[in-house]
C-alpha cells in the first residue's frame, strides 16, 4: 500500500516536466513569443515613422531651397536685363525670335506628318548639300516646296530718306546745314537711328549724299586736300568746295556724318559718308538723264547694316 502511494507523485512530476520549455510552461512560452513579436512590430513601426519624418523634413528643405533658387533666378534675370547693352539685348531678342520661329517650323512639319527622324534626315541632307555646294534646285521638288513653305522673308532695316522735299535743306550749292536740319539730326533722326541700331543689332551707319543733275558753276575742287581734316573736325564743313555733283554729294554726307558722330546715342556705331551724286533716282533706279530742279533728288539717305566680317583665306 505504501509502495503504491509513493509511485503517484513521481508520475505527476514527470507529467509536469513534459509541459516545460526552458523551465517555462506552454502558456508562459506563448506569452513570451507574443511579447517578442510585439517588440519586433514596435521596432518596425518606429523605424517607418522615423523614415516618414525624415522624408517630411527633407521635403520642407527642398521646398525652401526651391523658393530660394526661384528668388535668386528672378534677381539674376533682373540683373542680366540691367547689365545687357543695347546691342547685346537686341542680339538676344533676335536669337530668341529665331529660336521661336524654328520651333514653329518644327511644329508645322510635325503637323504635316514629318517625324523627328525625318527632321534629322532633312538636317543631314541639308548639311551634305551645303558641304558639297549643291544648289537647292537639285533637291527633289517635294522637299524644296516643303522647305520653302516655312521660309519667311528677311526683315531689312528701313532706309531713312532726308530730302529737301521733306524739309531737310542745305545752303544752295554747298554742304552747310540749315539750323533746323542740324537740330533734327541731333534729336528725332538720331533717336530713330539709335532705335534701329538696337532693334536690328547693327553697328554701321551709311550716310549717302544724292544730288539732282543741275551742273555746279565752280571749276576747281579742294575736297582732296580738305575732306579728311573736315571729317576729323579740324576744319568746318564750309571749307569744302566741290566742283561737281559727286563732290557735292560727298561733302553733304560728311556734314551729316559729323553731326551723327558727335551724338552720344550713336557712339557705338561707325558712321561712313558716301556719295551717289546724281546717279541714283528716288526708288533706287539709275538715272537716264532726267535733268532739272528736283527737290526729291537732293537728299541724304541713311542706311544701317552690320559690319562685314573679314574673310579668312
MITI-606046 format. One record per residue (C-alpha): y, z negated, x negated; residue number from 1; residue in three letters. Coordinates in pm, 1 decimal. Example, Ala and Ser with C-alpha at 12.3 -4.5 7.8 and 13.67 -1.06 7.14 Angstrom:
2
north | up | east | nr | rest
-450.0 | -780.0 | -1230.0 | 1 | ALA
-106.0 | -714.0 | -1367.0 | 2 | SER
***
This chain:
313
north | up | east | nr | rest
0.0 | 0.0 | 0.0 | 1 | UNK
233.1 | -93.9 | -273.2 | 2 | UNK
148.4 | 228.3 | -456.3 | 3 | UNK
241.0 | 442.4 | -155.3 | 4 | UNK
579.8 | 279.1 | -120.5 | 5 | UNK
662.7 | 324.8 | -487.6 | 6 | UNK
595.8 | 700.2 | -473.7 | 7 | UNK
851.3 | 766.9 | -194.2 | 8 | UNK
1175.0 | 702.0 | -394.0 | 9 | UNK
1055.5 | 932.3 | -666.7 | 10 | UNK
1014.3 | 1220.2 | -419.3 | 11 | UNK
1359.4 | 1165.1 | -271.2 | 12 | UNK
1516.1 | 1154.5 | -616.2 | 13 | UNK
1354.9 | 1492.7 | -704.9 | 14 | UNK
1489.7 | 1649.4 | -382.8 | 15 | UNK
1834.8 | 1519.4 | -454.9 | 16 | UNK
1822.0 | 1666.2 | -805.3 | 17 | UNK
1738.7 | 2009.0 | -659.0 | 18 | UNK
2087.3 | 2018.9 | -493.6 | 19 | UNK
2281.6 | 1950.4 | -813.5 | 20 | UNK
2467.1 | 2221.7 | -1023.0 | 21 | UNK
2609.4 | 2082.6 | -1343.1 | 22 | UNK
2597.4 | 1745.1 | -1181.4 | 23 | UNK
2764.5 | 1867.1 | -855.6 | 24 | UNK
2617.5 | 1917.3 | -516.7 | 25 | UNK
2618.3 | 2257.1 | -347.0 | 26 | UNK
2917.4 | 2162.6 | -132.6 | 27 | UNK
3115.3 | 2043.7 | -433.3 | 28 | UNK
3027.1 | 2364.1 | -622.9 | 29 | UNK
3153.8 | 2577.5 | -333.0 | 30 | UNK
3478.9 | 2381.6 | -321.0 | 31 | UNK
3525.8 | 2431.4 | -693.1 | 32 | UNK
3464.8 | 2805.4 | -660.6 | 33 | UNK
3718.5 | 2836.8 | -378.6 | 34 | UNK
3972.0 | 2639.8 | -582.1 | 35 | UNK
3924.6 | 2874.3 | -880.2 | 36 | UNK
3971.4 | 3177.7 | -656.2 | 37 | UNK
4291.9 | 3028.8 | -518.6 | 38 | UNK
4422.4 | 2973.4 | -871.9 | 39 | UNK
4349.1 | 3336.9 | -960.4 | 40 | UNK
4518.4 | 3461.1 | -641.4 | 41 | UNK
4823.0 | 3243.1 | -706.7 | 42 | UNK
4848.0 | 3377.8 | -1060.2 | 43 | UNK
4830.8 | 3736.4 | -933.1 | 44 | UNK
5097.7 | 3673.5 | -667.1 | 45 | UNK
5321.7 | 3507.0 | -923.6 | 46 | UNK
5284.1 | 3799.1 | -1166.9 | 47 | UNK
5356.5 | 4053.1 | -891.2 | 48 | UNK
5662.3 | 3856.2 | -776.7 | 49 | UNK
5790.0 | 3842.8 | -1135.2 | 50 | UNK
5745.3 | 4218.3 | -1170.9 | 51 | UNK
5933.2 | 4276.4 | -845.6 | 52 | UNK
6220.1 | 4052.5 | -955.2 | 53 | UNK
6234.7 | 4227.7 | -1292.5 | 54 | UNK
6241.7 | 4565.4 | -1119.4 | 55 | UNK
6522.6 | 4449.6 | -887.5 | 56 | UNK
6724.8 | 4319.9 | -1183.0 | 57 | UNK
6668.1 | 4646.9 | -1368.3 | 58 | UNK
6781.4 | 4842.4 | -1062.1 | 59 | UNK
7100.7 | 4638.1 | -1041.9 | 60 | UNK
7165.1 | 4701.2 | -1412.5 | 61 | UNK
7108.2 | 5074.7 | -1372.3 | 62 | UNK
7343.3 | 5088.2 | -1074.7 | 63 | UNK
7608.7 | 4906.2 | -1274.9 | 64 | UNK
7559.5 | 5141.8 | -1569.3 | 65 | UNK
7583.2 | 5437.5 | -1331.5 | 66 | UNK
7914.8 | 5308.7 | -1194.7 | 67 | UNK
8046.5 | 5257.5 | -1548.2 | 68 | UNK
7936.0 | 5606.8 | -1654.0 | 69 | UNK
8094.8 | 5758.2 | -1344.2 | 70 | UNK
8421.5 | 5580.9 | -1423.0 | 71 | UNK
8406.2 | 5698.1 | -1784.2 | 72 | UNK
8331.9 | 6053.2 | -1671.2 | 73 | UNK
8635.7 | 6057.0 | -1442.6 | 74 | UNK
8852.6 | 5919.5 | -1724.2 | 75 | UNK
8719.0 | 6176.6 | -1970.3 | 76 | UNK
8778.3 | 6460.3 | -1725.0 | 77 | UNK
9136.1 | 6346.5 | -1668.5 | 78 | UNK
9191.6 | 6313.0 | -2043.5 | 79 | UNK
9033.9 | 6653.2 | -2104.2 | 80 | UNK
9260.1 | 6813.4 | -1846.2 | 81 | UNK
9563.1 | 6643.3 | -2003.8 | 82 | UNK
9480.6 | 6741.7 | -2361.8 | 83 | UNK
9387.7 | 7104.7 | -2299.2 | 84 | UNK
9655.8 | 7351.5 | -2398.5 | 85 | UNK
9772.2 | 7614.2 | -2153.6 | 86 | UNK
9573.1 | 7889.3 | -2325.2 | 87 | UNK
9259.4 | 7670.7 | -2351.2 | 88 | UNK
9285.4 | 7579.5 | -1982.8 | 89 | UNK
9328.1 | 7945.8 | -1890.2 | 90 | UNK
9026.1 | 8037.0 | -2103.5 | 91 | UNK
8821.8 | 7756.9 | -1946.4 | 92 | UNK
8917.8 | 7866.9 | -1593.2 | 93 | UNK
8841.4 | 8231.1 | -1674.1 | 94 | UNK
8499.7 | 8148.1 | -1817.8 | 95 | UNK
8428.6 | 7922.4 | -1520.4 | 96 | UNK
8515.2 | 8209.1 | -1282.8 | 97 | UNK
8286.0 | 8436.9 | -1482.4 | 98 | UNK
8002.0 | 8184.3 | -1451.2 | 99 | UNK
8059.8 | 8157.3 | -1076.5 | 100 | UNK
8067.3 | 8536.9 | -1045.9 | 101 | UNK
7746.9 | 8564.0 | -1248.7 | 102 | UNK
7584.2 | 8306.5 | -1022.0 | 103 | UNK
7690.6 | 8504.3 | -715.6 | 104 | UNK
7544.6 | 8821.5 | -864.7 | 105 | UNK
7213.6 | 8646.4 | -930.9 | 106 | UNK
7205.3 | 8506.3 | -575.5 | 107 | UNK
7277.2 | 8854.0 | -437.6 | 108 | UNK
6995.3 | 9002.4 | -640.6 | 109 | UNK
6760.0 | 8730.2 | -521.0 | 110 | UNK
6858.6 | 8800.9 | -159.2 | 111 | UNK
6767.1 | 9165.0 | -220.7 | 112 | UNK
6420.3 | 9060.2 | -328.3 | 113 | UNK
6471.6 | 9050.5 | -703.9 | 114 | UNK
6275.4 | 8763.9 | -856.0 | 115 | UNK
6373.5 | 8560.5 | -1166.2 | 116 | UNK
6107.3 | 8750.4 | -1356.2 | 117 | UNK
6273.3 | 9078.0 | -1256.6 | 118 | UNK
6609.6 | 8942.8 | -1372.9 | 119 | UNK
6458.6 | 8851.6 | -1709.5 | 120 | UNK
6315.6 | 9202.8 | -1738.1 | 121 | UNK
6653.0 | 9356.0 | -1647.2 | 122 | UNK
6823.7 | 9144.3 | -1912.1 | 123 | UNK
6566.3 | 9252.0 | -2171.6 | 124 | UNK
6610.4 | 9618.2 | -2073.7 | 125 | UNK
6990.4 | 9588.2 | -2095.2 | 126 | UNK
6961.5 | 9430.5 | -2441.6 | 127 | UNK
6735.6 | 9709.3 | -2564.6 | 128 | UNK
6968.2 | 9974.5 | -2421.2 | 129 | UNK
7270.5 | 9817.4 | -2587.4 | 130 | UNK
7099.8 | 9774.2 | -2924.8 | 131 | UNK
6995.7 | 10141.9 | -2922.0 | 132 | UNK
7330.5 | 10275.4 | -2794.2 | 133 | UNK
7165.1 | 10422.9 | -2487.6 | 134 | UNK
7427.2 | 10503.1 | -2218.6 | 135 | UNK
7382.5 | 10374.8 | -1868.5 | 136 | UNK
7339.5 | 10726.7 | -1734.0 | 137 | UNK
6996.5 | 10718.9 | -1894.6 | 138 | UNK
6898.7 | 10426.9 | -1673.5 | 139 | UNK
6697.9 | 10520.8 | -1361.3 | 140 | UNK
6919.9 | 10587.3 | -1061.8 | 141 | UNK
6797.9 | 10296.5 | -850.9 | 142 | UNK
6858.0 | 10046.6 | -1133.6 | 143 | UNK
7203.7 | 10187.7 | -1208.1 | 144 | UNK
7303.2 | 10157.6 | -841.6 | 145 | UNK
7175.1 | 9801.6 | -833.0 | 146 | UNK
7385.8 | 9708.3 | -1135.0 | 147 | UNK
7699.1 | 9892.0 | -1023.6 | 148 | UNK
7684.6 | 9735.2 | -677.5 | 149 | UNK
7761.9 | 9398.0 | -833.2 | 150 | UNK
8026.8 | 9502.1 | -1088.6 | 151 | UNK
8381.1 | 9408.4 | -991.3 | 152 | UNK
8686.2 | 9591.0 | -1131.1 | 153 | UNK
8861.6 | 9421.9 | -1421.8 | 154 | UNK
9184.9 | 9242.1 | -1335.1 | 155 | UNK
9460.7 | 9353.7 | -1571.9 | 156 | UNK
9782.3 | 9159.4 | -1639.1 | 157 | UNK
10078.1 | 9304.4 | -1444.8 | 158 | UNK
10347.4 | 9510.7 | -1616.8 | 159 | UNK
10698.8 | 9368.0 | -1582.5 | 160 | UNK
10948.2 | 9652.6 | -1526.5 | 161 | UNK
11313.8 | 9575.3 | -1600.5 | 162 | UNK
11514.1 | 9886.9 | -1516.4 | 163 | UNK
11882.9 | 9949.6 | -1462.2 | 164 | UNK
11791.3 | 10032.4 | -1103.6 | 165 | UNK
11676.0 | 9670.8 | -1071.4 | 166 | UNK
11998.7 | 9532.0 | -1214.5 | 167 | UNK
11897.4 | 9493.7 | -1581.5 | 168 | UNK
12177.1 | 9657.6 | -1782.6 | 169 | UNK
12264.4 | 9727.8 | -2143.7 | 170 | UNK
12601.6 | 9837.7 | -2266.9 | 171 | UNK
12605.0 | 10217.9 | -2239.8 | 172 | UNK
12453.1 | 10382.9 | -2548.8 | 173 | UNK
12383.7 | 10050.4 | -2726.1 | 174 | UNK
12135.0 | 9763.6 | -2736.6 | 175 | UNK
12381.2 | 9494.5 | -2630.1 | 176 | UNK
12254.3 | 9294.8 | -2331.2 | 177 | UNK
12478.3 | 9208.1 | -2040.0 | 178 | UNK
12521.8 | 8835.6 | -1983.8 | 179 | UNK
12329.2 | 8847.9 | -1654.0 | 180 | UNK
12036.5 | 9033.9 | -1813.0 | 181 | UNK
12019.9 | 8784.0 | -2101.0 | 182 | UNK
12029.8 | 8490.1 | -1858.6 | 183 | UNK
11738.5 | 8628.1 | -1654.5 | 184 | UNK
11535.3 | 8687.9 | -1970.8 | 185 | UNK
11568.4 | 8319.3 | -2058.5 | 186 | UNK
11477.8 | 8189.4 | -1711.6 | 187 | UNK
11289.9 | 8375.7 | -1439.3 | 188 | UNK
11147.8 | 8651.1 | -1660.3 | 189 | UNK
11036.1 | 8404.5 | -1930.1 | 190 | UNK
10869.1 | 8191.4 | -1660.6 | 191 | UNK
10684.2 | 8495.8 | -1525.9 | 192 | UNK
10565.5 | 8595.7 | -1872.7 | 193 | UNK
10458.1 | 8238.4 | -1953.1 | 194 | UNK
10255.1 | 8213.9 | -1631.5 | 195 | UNK
10081.2 | 8543.3 | -1705.6 | 196 | UNK
10001.3 | 8437.2 | -2062.4 | 197 | UNK
9832.6 | 8124.3 | -1929.9 | 198 | UNK
9656.7 | 8293.5 | -1639.8 | 199 | UNK
9503.3 | 8577.0 | -1842.1 | 200 | UNK
9451.9 | 8388.9 | -2169.5 | 201 | UNK
9650.9 | 8640.8 | -2376.9 | 202 | UNK
9879.9 | 8598.4 | -2676.5 | 203 | UNK
10068.4 | 8923.9 | -2743.5 | 204 | UNK
10384.4 | 9038.5 | -2563.0 | 205 | UNK
10473.9 | 9406.0 | -2599.8 | 206 | UNK
10838.2 | 9493.1 | -2526.1 | 207 | UNK
10873.9 | 9870.7 | -2480.1 | 208 | UNK
11211.8 | 10040.2 | -2460.3 | 209 | UNK
11241.9 | 10352.6 | -2238.9 | 210 | UNK
11541.8 | 10584.6 | -2202.5 | 211 | UNK
11633.3 | 10888.3 | -1998.8 | 212 | UNK
11682.5 | 11232.2 | -2160.4 | 213 | UNK
12057.7 | 11229.0 | -2199.5 | 214 | UNK
12141.3 | 11302.8 | -2566.2 | 215 | UNK
12324.7 | 11048.4 | -2782.3 | 216 | UNK
12651.2 | 11157.9 | -2939.4 | 217 | UNK
12604.5 | 10977.9 | -3273.8 | 218 | UNK
12480.9 | 11188.1 | -3563.3 | 219 | UNK
12362.7 | 10914.2 | -3801.7 | 220 | UNK
12144.0 | 10606.8 | -3756.6 | 221 | UNK
12132.8 | 10280.9 | -3952.0 | 222 | UNK
11812.4 | 10143.8 | -3797.6 | 223 | UNK
11603.5 | 10194.8 | -4111.6 | 224 | UNK
11840.7 | 9969.6 | -4305.5 | 225 | UNK
11919.2 | 9705.9 | -4044.2 | 226 | UNK
11643.2 | 9659.3 | -3784.5 | 227 | UNK
11436.9 | 9411.7 | -3993.6 | 228 | UNK
11742.4 | 9192.5 | -4051.9 | 229 | UNK
11820.6 | 9204.5 | -3679.7 | 230 | UNK
11464.1 | 9105.2 | -3588.0 | 231 | UNK
11487.1 | 8813.8 | -3834.8 | 232 | UNK
11814.4 | 8702.3 | -3676.9 | 233 | UNK
12022.8 | 8764.4 | -3990.2 | 234 | UNK
12233.9 | 9027.9 | -3813.2 | 235 | UNK
12345.4 | 9062.5 | -3449.5 | 236 | UNK
12184.2 | 9328.7 | -3234.4 | 237 | UNK
12519.1 | 9507.1 | -3208.3 | 238 | UNK
12469.5 | 9605.2 | -3573.4 | 239 | UNK
12204.0 | 9858.1 | -3468.0 | 240 | UNK
12345.7 | 10212.0 | -3439.7 | 241 | UNK
12078.2 | 10457.3 | -3314.2 | 242 | UNK
12130.5 | 10832.7 | -3328.2 | 243 | UNK
11861.1 | 10936.3 | -3080.2 | 244 | UNK
11673.4 | 10807.5 | -2776.2 | 245 | UNK
11377.0 | 10692.8 | -2984.1 | 246 | UNK
11606.8 | 10469.3 | -3185.6 | 247 | UNK
11793.2 | 10352.0 | -2875.7 | 248 | UNK
11465.6 | 10252.8 | -2706.6 | 249 | UNK
11360.3 | 10055.7 | -3015.6 | 250 | UNK
11699.7 | 9887.7 | -3052.4 | 251 | UNK
11694.9 | 9773.1 | -2689.6 | 252 | UNK
11335.5 | 9649.7 | -2724.6 | 253 | UNK
11442.0 | 9447.0 | -3031.2 | 254 | UNK
11729.0 | 9291.7 | -2834.8 | 255 | UNK
11494.4 | 9177.6 | -2557.2 | 256 | UNK
11225.5 | 9067.1 | -2803.5 | 257 | UNK
11471.8 | 8843.6 | -2989.1 | 258 | UNK
11565.3 | 8663.6 | -2667.0 | 259 | UNK
11199.5 | 8611.9 | -2575.2 | 260 | UNK
11104.8 | 8488.6 | -2924.8 | 261 | UNK
11374.3 | 8221.6 | -2903.9 | 262 | UNK
11230.3 | 8081.5 | -2578.9 | 263 | UNK
11013.2 | 7769.5 | -2642.5 | 264 | UNK
10789.8 | 7859.9 | -2345.3 | 265 | UNK
10671.1 | 8168.9 | -2535.9 | 266 | UNK
10647.0 | 8023.1 | -2886.0 | 267 | UNK
10267.3 | 8058.0 | -2898.6 | 268 | UNK
10280.9 | 8434.2 | -2837.8 | 269 | UNK
10362.1 | 8724.3 | -3070.1 | 270 | UNK
10643.8 | 8948.9 | -2945.6 | 271 | UNK
10624.8 | 9315.0 | -3053.4 | 272 | UNK
10921.3 | 9551.0 | -2990.7 | 273 | UNK
10834.8 | 9920.1 | -2941.2 | 274 | UNK
10997.5 | 10241.7 | -2827.3 | 275 | UNK
10871.1 | 10507.9 | -2591.0 | 276 | UNK
11209.0 | 10685.9 | -2594.3 | 277 | UNK
11232.9 | 10940.0 | -2312.8 | 278 | UNK
10866.4 | 11046.4 | -2324.8 | 279 | UNK
10711.6 | 10826.9 | -2052.7 | 280 | UNK
10827.0 | 10853.5 | -1693.4 | 281 | UNK
10802.7 | 10560.8 | -1448.8 | 282 | UNK
10444.3 | 10558.9 | -1325.3 | 283 | UNK
10300.8 | 10630.7 | -1671.9 | 284 | UNK
10330.1 | 11008.3 | -1674.9 | 285 | UNK
10467.6 | 11217.7 | -1960.2 | 286 | UNK
10796.9 | 11394.7 | -1911.1 | 287 | UNK
10809.3 | 11770.9 | -1888.8 | 288 | UNK
11183.7 | 11786.9 | -1944.8 | 289 | UNK
11345.6 | 11609.4 | -1648.1 | 290 | UNK
11698.2 | 11565.4 | -1784.4 | 291 | UNK
11973.5 | 11375.7 | -1606.9 | 292 | UNK
12128.5 | 11034.2 | -1549.5 | 293 | UNK
11830.7 | 10839.5 | -1403.5 | 294 | UNK
11862.3 | 10459.4 | -1390.4 | 295 | UNK
11489.7 | 10410.2 | -1321.3 | 296 | UNK
11406.4 | 10571.8 | -1654.2 | 297 | UNK
11639.2 | 10345.2 | -1852.8 | 298 | UNK
11416.0 | 10040.2 | -1854.6 | 299 | UNK
11230.1 | 9775.4 | -2052.2 | 300 | UNK
10860.0 | 9733.5 | -1980.2 | 301 | UNK
10689.4 | 9408.5 | -2079.4 | 302 | UNK
10312.7 | 9423.3 | -2118.0 | 303 | UNK
10088.7 | 9139.1 | -2229.6 | 304 | UNK
9747.7 | 9157.3 | -2391.1 | 305 | UNK
9503.7 | 8970.1 | -2610.9 | 306 | UNK
9533.1 | 9007.6 | -2985.6 | 307 | UNK
9285.5 | 9265.5 | -3117.7 | 308 | UNK
9013.3 | 9108.2 | -3332.1 | 309 | UNK
8979.5 | 9255.1 | -3679.3 | 310 | UNK
8672.6 | 9473.1 | -3714.8 | 311 | UNK
8431.5 | 9374.6 | -3986.7 | 312 | UNK
8285.3 | 9664.1 | -4197.3 | 313 | UNK
***
